[in-house]
């Protein structure tokens, strides 16, 4: 019974051995430099301004979470659109309730000013 899992076990074993071997090779043979620029963050060639300890505005997280929620809505709408005719009236009413709930949430967000960037 376990013979069918041997290829998966072999693949995991090869992956672990390869990861450990490549990490060890980079530790032993990799170049080490002690420059001051090495510890600084790199942002697409732009010189960093300020420190990395500055707080990130909460508005950034609110917009990011809103984007994820509405993106997930689209992910749910796409499969429904593919089989919409097969679902009939039940599928239409179900997706109508779903879209209405998301639309109410969107209107609430706009009303609270969560999407305004100031």
C-alpha positions as CSV (number, residue, x, y, z in Angstrom):
1,X,0.0,0.0,0.0
2,X,2.8,2.4,0.8
3,X,4.6,1.7,-2.4
4,X,2.5,4.4,-4.2
5,X,3.9,7.1,-1.8
6,X,7.6,6.3,-2.5
7,X,7.9,8.7,-5.5
8,X,6.5,11.5,-3.3
9,X,8.8,10.6,-0.4
10,X,11.7,10.5,-2.9
11,X,10.8,14.0,-4.2
12,X,10.6,15.5,-0.7
13,X,13.9,13.9,0.2
14,X,15.6,15.2,-2.9
15,X,14.2,18.7,-2.3
16,X,15.4,18.7,1.3
17,X,18.9,17.4,0.4
18,X,19.2,19.9,-2.4
19,X,18.1,22.9,-0.2
20,X,20.5,21.9,2.5
21,X,23.4,21.3,0.1
22,X,22.9,24.7,-1.7
23,X,22.6,26.5,1.5
24,X,25.8,24.9,2.8
25,X,27.6,25.7,-0.4
26,X,26.6,29.3,-0.3
27,X,27.8,29.6,3.3
28,X,31.1,28.0,2.6
29,X,31.9,29.5,-0.8
30,X,29.9,32.7,-0.9
31,X,31.5,36.1,-0.9
32,X,31.3,38.1,2.3
33,X,31.6,41.9,2.3
34,X,31.4,44.2,5.3
35,X,30.3,47.4,3.6
36,X,27.9,49.9,5.1
37,X,25.6,49.9,2.0
38,X,24.9,46.1,2.4
39,X,22.7,46.6,5.4
40,X,20.5,49.3,3.8
41,X,17.2,48.6,2.1
42,X,17.2,48.8,-1.7
43,X,14.1,50.3,-3.3
44,X,14.5,50.2,-7.1
45,X,17.5,52.5,-7.2
46,X,15.9,55.2,-5.1
47,X,17.8,56.4,-2.1
48,X,15.9,55.4,1.1
49,X,14.5,58.3,3.1
50,X,14.1,58.0,6.8
51,X,14.4,54.9,8.9
52,X,12.6,51.6,8.6
53,X,11.1,52.0,12.1
54,X,8.5,54.6,10.9
55,X,4.9,53.5,11.4
56,X,2.9,52.6,8.3
57,X,-0.4,54.5,8.0
58,X,-3.5,52.5,8.8
59,X,-5.2,53.8,5.6
60,X,-2.8,51.7,3.7
61,X,-4.0,48.5,5.4
62,X,-7.7,49.5,5.0
63,X,-7.3,50.0,1.3
64,X,-5.3,46.7,0.9
65,X,-7.9,44.7,2.8
66,X,-10.7,46.3,0.8
67,X,-8.9,45.4,-2.4
68,X,-8.5,41.8,-1.3
69,X,-12.2,41.6,-0.4
70,X,-13.4,42.9,-3.7
71,X,-10.8,40.8,-5.6
72,X,-12.3,37.7,-3.9
73,X,-15.7,38.8,-5.0
74,X,-14.6,38.7,-8.6
75,X,-13.1,35.3,-8.0
76,X,-16.5,34.1,-6.8
77,X,-18.3,35.8,-9.7
78,X,-16.2,34.2,-12.5
79,X,-17.2,30.5,-11.9
80,X,-20.8,31.6,-11.4
81,X,-20.8,33.4,-14.8
82,X,-19.5,30.2,-16.5
83,X,-22.4,28.1,-15.2
84,X,-25.1,30.8,-14.8
85,X,-27.5,29.2,-17.3
86,X,-27.3,25.8,-15.7
87,X,-28.1,27.2,-12.2
88,X,-31.3,28.8,-13.3
89,X,-33.3,31.1,-11.1
90,X,-31.8,29.8,-7.9
91,X,-28.3,30.6,-9.0
92,X,-29.4,34.1,-10.1
93,X,-31.1,34.9,-6.7
94,X,-28.1,33.5,-4.8
95,X,-25.6,35.7,-6.7
96,X,-27.9,38.6,-6.4
97,X,-27.9,38.3,-2.6
98,X,-24.1,37.9,-2.7
99,X,-23.6,41.0,-4.8
100,X,-26.1,43.0,-2.8
101,X,-24.2,42.2,0.4
102,X,-20.9,43.2,-1.1
103,X,-22.4,46.4,-2.5
104,X,-23.8,47.3,0.9
105,X,-20.3,46.8,2.3
106,X,-18.8,49.0,-0.4
107,X,-21.3,51.8,0.2
108,X,-20.5,51.5,4.0
109,X,-16.8,51.8,3.3
110,X,-17.3,54.9,1.1
111,X,-19.6,56.4,3.8
112,X,-17.0,55.9,6.5
113,X,-14.2,57.3,4.3
114,X,-12.1,54.2,4.3
115,X,-11.1,54.6,0.7
116,X,-10.1,58.3,0.9
117,X,-6.3,58.7,0.8
118,X,-5.3,62.0,2.5
